[in-house]
Amino acid sequence: MNWLAFTETVVTLFVIVDPLGTVPVFVALTADRTPAQRRWAALQSAAVAGVLIAVFALFGRILLGYLNVSIQSLAIAGGLLLLLVALEMFRGHAAQPNSNVNIVLVPLATPLLAGPGAIAAVMVLANRHTDFVGRLSVTLGVVAVVAAVAVILLLAGVLARFLRPAVVDFLTRVLALLLSAIAVQLVVDAVRALIVGVH
């Protein structure tokens, strides 16, 4: 066990993934669901995000190289997806009880949890620790972060029971505005990085 690789992965990913910042979005998106549905959405989104991050940690450079896709392109795609979700939230169509797949995959699992930042960071960490023990430690670090994310989102589901519908509706509109700003910033940062790379 490479404790340096494990610690670096846990600290870096937890900061980038920011599960505490995802709590209000999770509450808004699952407001109309039963407690069981909220718990299932929390576990699913954390698991899907973890699988995505682990796959990119192990095979990210090979996959992106084969597809001839840059991290910046991935960031732009994630930003556009997030912008579409923010628009749906602002119009009040995001939190439908039967849209399990939509909210679990987009925007919870990606790009909020397993976004371009997390993917790029875990690829860098995996390349820094190229031996078997190092890669295993990075993967275990991803698992630890996923477990922490799942616990935090499960607690968010408990919080959702005590919020009144009017409050949730207000928070949804405010969060939609913030999400759209985050989405635009993702695109702007990626375009800026591409321009700098060209020069």
N, C-alpha and C positions, 0 to 999 in steps of 0.2 A: 504494500500500500504506500503510494507516494502522497504523504500528507500535504506537501506544498501544492501539488497539482489539485488535490481534493479541496483544500481551503481556498485557493485562487478561484476555482470553478464556482464554489458555493457563494462566495462573497460577490464575485463579479456578476454572476447570473441573477442573484437575488436583487441586486441594485438595479440591473437593467430591466429585468422582468417586472419589478415593482408590483407585487401582488396586492399590496395595500392600496395602491393607486387604482387598481382594477376593481376594488370592492364596490365603489359607488356605481360603476357601470354594470357590474354583475347584478346588484340590487335592482337597478332600473330595468334591466333586460328580463329579469325573472320575477318581476313584481306580480304577474298574474298567474304564476305557477303554484302548484301545491308544494308543501315542504319536501315531499319525496322527489318531485321533479327538480326542485332546486338542488337537492343533494346530488342527484344523478348528473345534472348539468355541471356542477362544481367538479365532481370526480372525472367526468368525461373530458372537460376542457383542460384540466390539469394533465391528464394522461396523454391526450392528443398533443398538447404543447411539449410535454416531455419526450414523446416519441420523435416529434419533428426535430427538436434540438439535438437529441442523441444521434439521429440519423445524419444530421449535418456535421456533428462532431466527428463521426467516424468516416463518412463518405462525402462530406460537403464539397471539398475542392474537386474531387473526381466528378461528382454529379454536375456541378456548375460548369466545370471545364468541358465536359462532354456536351452539354447543352449550349455552350458558348454564351453563358449568362453571367453577368457581373453582379457583385453584391449591390452595387448602385441600382441596377435594373430591378433587382429583387426588392429593394427599398421603395422604388417608385411604384411597383405593382402593389406592394403592401399599403402604401399611402393612398392609392386610388381606391383599393378595397375598403379601407377604413373610412374614406370620405363618403362612399356610397352608403355604408352602414350609418354614419352620422346623419346623413340626409334622411334616411328612413326613420331614424329615432326622432328627428326633429318634426317629421310629419306625423309621428305617433303610430307607425306601423311596425316597430321593431319588436315589441314584446307580445307576440301572439303565442298562446299556449301550445299550439301544435308545431311551432317552428324550432323544434329541438336541434335539428342538424344545423340550421342557420346560425343560431347564437353560439353553439358549441364550437363549430369550426371557424366561423367568422361572426363577430370579431374577437371572441374570447381566446380560443386557442391560438389563432393567428389573425391579425398581427399584434394584438395587445400583449399576449404572453410570449409566444414564440415569434417575435418580430425580427426584422432585419438586424437590429442591434444585438439581440441575443444570439442569432445565428452566426453573425460575423465574429462575435466575442468567443463563442465556443469553438469555432474553426481555428482561431488564433491559438487558443489554449491547447487544442489537440495537436497542432503543429509544433507547439513549444515542448510538448511531452510526447515524443514519438514512439517510445518503447511500450511494450505490452502493459507493464505496471502503470505507466503514466496515463495511457489511454483508458485503462480500467478505472483509475482514480478519477479521471475527468468524467467518465460515464457515471460513476457512483455519486459524484458531486451533482450531476444533473438530476439523478434520482432523489437526492436529498432536497434539492430546491423544489422539485415537483411535489414531493410530500408536503413541504411547507406551504406551497401554493394551494394545494387541496385543502389543508386544514383551514387556512385563512378564508378561502371561498365558502367552505362549509359554515364557518362562523358568520359570514356575510349573509348566508341564507337565513340564519336565525334572526339577524337584524331586520331582514326584509319583512318579517311577520308583524313588526311593531310600527311600520311606517304607513301612514294613511295614503290612500290613492292620490289625493290632491298633491301631497308632498312628493310622491314618487313621480307624478306627471311633471311637476315643476323641475325636479332634479334631472329628469330625462332630457328636457329641453336645454337646460344649462350644460349638461354633459355632452349633448349633441354638438353644441357650439365649440366646446373644448376639444372634442374628438376631431372635429373638422379642422381645427387649428393644428392639432398634432399631425393629422394626415397631410396637410399642406406643408408643414415643416419637414416631414419625412421626404417629400418630393423635392423641396427646395434644397435640402442638404445633399440629397443624392445627385441632383443636377449640378450643384456647385462642385461636388467631388469629381464628377465626370469632366467638367470644364477644366478644373485644375489638373486632372490627369492628362488631358489632351495637350495642355501647355507644359 
